[in-house]
Amino acid sequence: MREIRISRRGGLAALGAGLGAALLGTSRTDQARAASRGAPSHDSRAKKDAVGYSVTISNASALDGMNAILFQENPVLPSDAVTLAWMSKMCHPSTTIEYKWTIDYNFVWGQVGTLVPGTQFVAGQILEADLTQNNQVGLSYVDGGFEFGPTGPSGKNGSLIIKQDDSVPGPGNDDQGSVGIGMSGAGTFVVPTVPNLGVEFDPKPTYWLAFGSFASSEVMDISELTQPAKLVYPVGMTSAKAVFDGKEWNISYGN
């Protein structure tokens, strides 16, 4: 196993703000409305070949009553995008928990549009996605509820794009929701819904560990986290062991 020691100072200094989302203009069309009732197609081979990762977290400190949180970050985050606690579990002193995931992307939407720290994001729909053939989807608000259309290629590999039509409730509307992306079946980043706008995510996931009070899928305030530490899997390694001793993290990697 390869071992890396990370101090609180180094971890916080390296911590980025979040995932960048660029707004794209779009309009509602008959095709988008029809698509909202379709079914997605997916590359089953890509999912079958997805690489599995894991991290085992041990609390070797006196810190108690806190969750061990796994979350993702990227360098740039617009003012209306938020980071969710991707995975979170209570981790008492002298206990160990484990998280496992694969790099399978998905689109998500939720009914809550006010995204302040502590807000629980509840996914109303989770739609599988990839970065090539299923990297674009439409979002509509039909008969009082949000609905994704089928996924398809955007022509821009490497991005995940959500196009919201003119039926989607926006700021000032009590029905405003949130929409974004996730990985391995859970949301990672969301933005409030806005009609006739698209959101483009350029996912380059960076994994972070921390202790905090946020539950899974809650909107986080990163400044409230204890000891953020970056997980950097060396090439060919897919597992990690992370031990927190109250001052710093000791992280080792293996297969």
Buried (B, 14 or more C-beta within 10 A) or exposed (E): EEEBEBEBEBBBEBBBBBBBBEEEEBEBEEEBBEBBEEEBEBEEEBEEEBEEBEBBBBBBBEBEEBBBBBBBBBEEBBEBBBBBBBBBBEBEBEBBBEBEBBBBBBBBBBBBBEBEBEBBBEBBBBBBBBBEBBBBBBBBBEEEEBBBBBBBEBEBEEBBBBBBBBBBBBEEEEBBBBBBBBBBEBBBBBBBBBBBBBBBBBBEBBBBBBBBBBBBBBBBBBEEBBBBBBBEBEEEBBBBBBBBEEEBBBBBBEE
